[in-house]
Amino acid sequence: MRLAFIGFRHGHVMGLYRGAIEHPKVQVVAACEDDPQAAAAARAGGVVKLTHDSVDRVFSDVDCDAIAVGDYFARRGELTIRALEAGKHIIADKPLCTRLDELDRIEQLAAAKKKSIGCLLDLRDHAVYRTMRRLIREASIGEVHTVLFTAQHPLNLASRPAWYFEPGKHGGTINDIGVHAFDFVPWLTGLGWREITAARCWNAKAREFPHFHDCAQFMAVLDNGAGVLADLSYLAPDTLGYKLPHYWHLLVHGTRGLAEMNLFAKEVTVIKDGSAEPEKHPAGEDRTRGYIEDYLQELRGEKPADLTSADCLRASRLALEAQAVAGDS
């Protein structure tokens, strides 16, 4: 796959770039950042070798199969649509876009032109999630009936990209963080989403930017009537926020017990109705950048091992619909 990168406005895309240049089946043929400050930051990071400072030049001059989109959130839909119209496959940092009308157009173009849509929904690649999925799918805790998770992130106001706090560029905290959950909850449980019951976003910590709603929660119902409660706020302590057990902490109750983990746990805890002690199930090894492998398999016309275009589009739509329920963008 000949891959051209457009936009390096978030750290996630650096991981995709690194994975692409290391992959034997991927050739990076262009890397573009048209914002001078962002370009300087990308170069300073020592990872990205920029080749273009004009998006138009990438579209006019670069021969590629797919485009990787990593610009600020609200620009991603526009770039994705342009790339699809040009007949290119897409792999994007999440979120894919920030408006439902953009997603409608992306879905129409992808279907009409038979193009794949990839997204950095990488929580599926973590061993602890994969182990929890196996245990739930084996009915270790019976039928799932509640899913509770916290994805509290540190705000890190001084170091977070400034565009986050510029009106019209972010697109909402549920869409930003919650898209992961709208992907992994059905993957973990085998249950689809029935309804977003309630959602709310508000400003708490980033008081200098009252339009930026750094707190977000939602309530939802799955196909079997199971309830989901989620907190996606940017209230985790700045210094240790990404290292705490509350970061992507997940607790699932079923009819015969519970399963619990967090992103950095080395094991999944299962407690059944008859348990004298909690069971500890080792997580094993992560699947490094599995989303790239799945994407390449789909491009080859093979059934992906895990993440598909349909999964990426479905999670994106649900996140945007939940953001709309919150009345926020």
Secondary structure, 3 states (H helix, E strand, C coil): CEEEEECCCCCHHHHHHHHHHHCCCCEEEEEECCCHHHHHHHHHCCCCCCCECCHHHHHHHCCCCEEEECCCHHHHHHHHHHHHHCCCEEEECCCCCCCHHHHHHHHHHHHHHCCCEEECCHHHHCHHHHHHHHHHHCCCCCCEEEEEEEECCECCCCCCCHHHHCCCCCCCHHHHHHHHHHHHHHHHHCCCEEEEEEEEEECCCCCCCCCCCCEEEEEEEECCCCEEEEECCCCECCCCCCCCCCEEEEEEEECCEEEEECCCCCEEEEEECCCCCCEEEECCCCCCCHHHHHHHHHHCCCCCCCCCHHHHHHHHHHHHHHHHHCCCC
